[in-house]
Amino acid sequence: MAQDTSISGNRGERILAYMVAAAVGLSIIAFLSIIIGTAAGVRNFGEGIWPVAFVLPLIGLPIGLILMIVLIVTSGLRRGREARNAGN
């Protein structure tokens, strides 16, 4: 029977992963809303929620990319520490 090994979950990495998913997810939803709004015939994007829908992908996607890089670096550092400690 295989041993049941638990994956050591890091709270900070989980939080970063959720932040990446939220930033990128909201940006994609805003982008799709612009596409759907244009297809539906909306021509005045200067009022209502539309200015936010236009700016959100411009801010959310770069933030999501930066957070993803931070997540990859922190995960790599943690795995390196774990590998170093396992070798001792």
CORURTA-V663143 format. One record per backbone hydrogen bond with DSSP energy under -1.0 kcal/mol. CO is the residue of the C=O (numbers start at 1). NH is the residue of the N-H. Records with the same first field share a line. If there is no record, write none. Layout:
CO: NH ; NH
//
This chain:
3: 5
10: 14
11: 15
12: 16
13: 17
14: 18
15: 19
16: 20
17: 21
18: 22
19: 23
20: 24
21: 25
22: 26
23: 27
24: 28
25: 29
26: 30
27: 31
28: 32
29: 33
30: 34
31: 35
32: 36
33: 37
34: 38
35: 39
36: 40
37: 42
49: 53
50: 54
51: 55
52: 56
55: 59
56: 60
57: 61
59: 63
60: 64
61: 65
62: 66
63: 67
64: 68
65: 69
66: 70
67: 71
68: 72
69: 73
70: 74
71: 75
72: 76
73: 77
74: 78
75: 79
76: 80
77: 81
78: 82
79: 83
80: 84
81: 85
82: 86
83: 87
//
